[in-house]
Amino acid sequence: MDHARKSHLTFYIFAAIVLAVVLALIAPTFAMKFQIGGEIFLRLLKMMVVPLVMASVMSGIIGLGDVRRLGRPGGFAVVYYLTTTVLAVVVGLVMVNLIDPGVGTVDQETLEALAEKGRAMIPEREEATIGTILEGLVLMLFTDNLILAAVETDLLPLIVFSIIFAGMLTTMGERVHAITAMIVQINDALLSFILLLMKLAPVGIFCLVTARFGEAQAEGAFAEMLSQTGWYVLTVLAGLGFHAFVTLPLILSFFTRRNPFRFMLQMSQAVLTAFSTASSSATLPVTMECAVERGRVSKRSVEFVLPLGATINMDGTALYEAVAAIFIAQAIGIDLTFAQQLMVAVTATLAAIGAAGIPEAGLVTMLIVLNTVGLPVEYVSLILPVDWLLDRFRTAVNVFGDSVGSAVVEKSFAGPEDGGEM
Ligand code: ASP
């Protein structure tokens, strides 16, 4: 695809989203009929994820020639993931304390009703501590059944396996030439497949967005949402906006001297796909394609930083978890001390790392945050009506954060640059 056609595609995707929202607002029932189109597009994307992650991580190691050369960039990537996630949480905490979206927004009677609803929904859970959360995170890296991990799109163990397996291949020389050649070829073929899929993106994205927004409009969820949680929505969006338009661009230009807004434009297809699918994992094929083809990030960096980032680097989710926890505390009239807010920050960071890259995963790990800081989990129903919408924005920020990461970490790969050609 030449450059002009790729830019057209971004425009078509953007136009598709605008049209989709307009249609959903004026004819919600009709809009909902497009659901099947959206589902097909989503399945096509998701179908690519497991083979792509395994092939790209393995092919990356094979390209490096020695797994030990992953040490420096690997460490750098982890530092990047953690730093940006913590920065996002800090932005979220500052915003929520400045705006105070929860203070006096919901009356006692509505609160009681919401808590009742929440109690009916949430199963009893054990006390969570930082220790048990960390233990859970470490265990997430390993599986006793690789096939099951693939079936459940459990990417972390697949990445761990791929690194070990490909690392071993690099020590076996000519004996495994056929396998290494095949892995590299499969990876190339999958990336070409994604290019083909992207031609469907405007239609697929139109269907996805119009069906979901139509459903919300038909339920009257928009009005309910704005009356109860308007300030909360604004706070989360302001925080996400700050992170995407100030923090990440500063980091990108500081480390790479790239123009951050041009980079944002180059990654826009991935960001818009993330908004439409609400899933970093489903968006991963598009993110990788955009970063290599349009962002000209080296293939080597993309192959490691993006698959891992899609699962553990979630700036948007972390920010949202921190804001949501404090919002709930404010709404039920609990004044959190500085120490408790610090606890929220730590658990929100860990909860975001633990969240899967699937729709509304953050809402589930939110319960861990509430639980750890001792807030009543049933009040999560307070933020439920808007979660599907905020999920889209935070996923877009998650994906943009991963992309910036691939550009930042790029420099730390030793050896000759591979130029980002596919
Ligand atoms: N949907 C988000 C993602 O896939 C995770 C979340 O915050 O719910 O990145």
Residues whose N, C-alpha, C, O or C-beta is under 5 A from the ligand:
A	BS01	LIG	A278 S279 S280 S281 T317 A356 G357 I358 P359 E360 A361 G362 L363 D391 R394 T395 N398
